[in-house]
Amino acid sequence: MKINENLFWSKVDQTSNKNGCWIWTRAKFWDGYGNYSGFRSHRVSWTLINGSIPEGLFVLHTCDNPPCVNPDHLFLGTQADNNKDKAQKGRCATKHKPHKKPKPYVYKTEKSLDKRFLKKLEPMADQVEQSYLSGMSLAELGKIHGCSPSTVSSLLKNRGVIRRRKGPRGNNGTA
């Protein structure tokens, strides 16, 4: 990419920031980093002053200010360096912060979904039970009520209609 140096630096405010940051004043990406013709402005700044960025390295900020393009606030590092820097400065997800234990993620299991649908089915429980006893399958009942067959099964088990799971011959799975 051909960079017009004068044009680039004309879009930078070098005076207003008390921390010495040179602020990119034009378009920004969603995360606050400057956008110069589709390139991150701090990377363009580094390239103008120091030359190309070696493959596999990132341009990091000492000031932690995304729109800053001051070359004195920029340094090269790996992704690991960036993650370590973020963790030390407390700018990342809880799992990377050394002083906090991560909270375990609770996956929505079929049981938790069952509870939600059971509440939905409860008002129609008598109708579901009668349909099941008249020969309608769990799959058909699930389709009608917008839930899985196992949810219908849970409802019927809770009401005592289904006592236990039976095998293909009705003898608890033994041939």
KAGI-V589111 format. One record per residue. N is the residue number from 1. RES is the residue in one small letter. SS is DSSP state (~ for helix, > for strand, _ for the rest). PSI is psi in whole degrees, -180 to 180 (999 if undefined). NEAR is the number of other ideal C-beta (glycine too) atoms within 8 Angstrom. Layout:
N:RES:SS:PSI:NEAR, N:RES:SS:PSI:NEAR
This chain:
1:m:_:133:4, 2:k:_:123:3, 3:i:_:126:9, 4:n:_:101:6, 5:e:~:-47:7, 6:n:~:-42:6, 7:l:~:-45:7, 8:f:~:-54:14, 9:w:~:-21:7, 10:s:~:-15:6, 11:k:_:14:10, 12:v:>:132:11, 13:d:>:109:8, 14:q:_:4:5, 15:t:_:-30:4, 16:s:_:-16:4, 17:n:_:125:11, 18:k:_:-16:3, 19:n:_:2:6, 20:g:_:6:9, 21:c:_:142:11, 22:w:_:114:13, 23:i:>:129:12, 24:w:>:124:14, 25:t:_:-4:6, 26:r:_:-150:8, 27:a:_:147:5, 28:k:>:153:11, 29:f:_:170:8, 30:w:_:-27:4, 31:d:_:8:5, 32:g:_:-11:7, 33:y:_:144:11, 34:g:>:148:14, 35:n:>:109:12, 36:y:>:102:14, 37:s:_:41:5, 38:g:_:-2:4, 39:f:>:149:9, 40:r:>:128:11, 41:s:~:-32:15, 42:h:~:-30:15, 43:r:~:-38:10, 44:v:~:-43:13, 45:s:~:-47:14, 46:w:~:-46:13, 47:t:~:-40:11, 48:l:~:-37:8, 49:i:~:-41:6, 50:n:~:-8:5, 51:g:_:-169:3, 52:s:_:157:4, 53:i:_:122:10, 54:p:_:146:6, 55:e:_:137:4, 56:g:_:-3:4, 57:l:_:156:9, 58:f:>:156:10, 59:v:>:116:12, 60:l:>:160:11, 61:h:>:134:11, 62:t:_:-25:7, 63:c:_:-11:10, 64:d:_:36:6, 65:n:_:101:11, 66:p:_:-40:10, 67:p:_:0:12, 68:c:>:133:14, 69:v:_:15:14, 70:n:_:118:12, 71:p:~:-27:9, 72:d:~:-15:5, 73:h:~:3:12, 74:l:>:144:13, 75:f:>:160:6, 76:l:>:147:9, 77:g:>:169:9, 78:t:_:175:8, 79:q:~:-38:6, 80:a:~:-41:6, 81:d:~:-42:10, 82:n:~:-45:11, 83:n:~:-42:10, 84:k:~:-44:8, 85:d:~:-44:10, 86:k:~:-44:10, 87:a:~:-44:11, 88:q:~:-31:6, 89:k:_:3:7, 90:g:_:33:6, 91:r:_:33:5, 92:c:_:-179:8, 93:a:_:154:5, 94:t:~:-36:7, 95:k:~:-19:5, 96:h:~:-13:9, 97:k:_:126:10, 98:p:_:-24:5, 99:h:_:-4:3, 100:k:_:141:6, 101:k:_:141:3, 102:p:_:146:6, 103:k:_:135:5, 104:p:_:140:4, 105:y:_:131:4, 106:v:_:115:4, 107:y:_:146:4, 108:k:_:110:5, 109:t:_:172:6, 110:e:~:-32:7, 111:k:~:-42:6, 112:s:~:-34:8, 113:l:~:-37:11, 114:d:~:-44:12, 115:k:~:-41:8, 116:r:~:-45:8, 117:f:~:-29:13, 118:l:~:-40:12, 119:k:~:-38:7, 120:k:~:-37:9, 121:l:~:-22:14, 122:e:~:-45:8, 123:p:_:-24:4, 124:m:_:15:8, 125:a:~:-41:10, 126:d:~:-43:6, 127:q:~:-43:7, 128:v:~:-43:14, 129:e:~:-46:11, 130:q:~:-41:8, 131:s:~:-41:10, 132:y:~:-45:12, 133:l:~:-24:7, 134:s:_:3:6, 135:g:_:-1:3, 136:m:_:139:7, 137:s:_:162:6, 138:l:~:-38:11, 139:a:~:-43:7, 140:e:~:-43:8, 141:l:~:-39:14, 142:g:~:-43:13, 143:k:~:-43:7, 144:i:~:-40:7, 145:h:~:3:12, 146:g:_:38:7, 147:c:_:180:9, 148:s:_:158:10, 149:p:~:-33:10, 150:s:~:-29:9, 151:t:~:-44:14, 152:v:~:-43:16, 153:s:~:-43:10, 154:s:~:-42:10, 155:l:~:-46:13, 156:l:~:-34:13, 157:k:~:-41:10, 158:n:~:-31:7, 159:r:_:-2:8, 160:g:_:10:5, 161:v:_:-42:8, 162:i:_:121:7, 163:r:_:-47:4, 164:r:_:165:5, 165:r:_:132:6, 166:k:_:149:7, 167:g:_:-176:10, 168:p:_:-24:4, 169:r:_:8:6, 170:g:_:16:5, 171:n:_:45:7, 172:n:_:31:7, 173:g:_:-3:7, 174:t:_:144:6, 175:a:_:999:3
